[in-house]
């Protein structure tokens, strides 16, 4: 009979019980530890948070919260569309510029 003082046999059974999820969990933990880029070529990607998902790059961010969306940056925000841009609100729309505002 083999000695198993640390209980590794039980641990191994617990890990095997996770079945096909083990490789995915291992990869997810490694990605978190080493901080790598995640890229997907799928048609639909869902990133879900119960109350908030924030994407940050340097001093810019997009925060999607259950009560609204906030875009912030120390730089410039550009909307570049090859077709129409529509803005709709069932309440007020406010726009303010410190220097100049132009509409064409």
URPEKA-V996444 format. One record per helix or strand. SS is the DSSP state (H for helix, E for strand). FROM is the first residue (numbers start at 1). TO is the last residue. If there is no record, write none. Layout:
SS,FROM,TO
SS,FROM,TO
This chain:
H,8,17
H,21,34
E,52,57
E,60,65
E,68,72
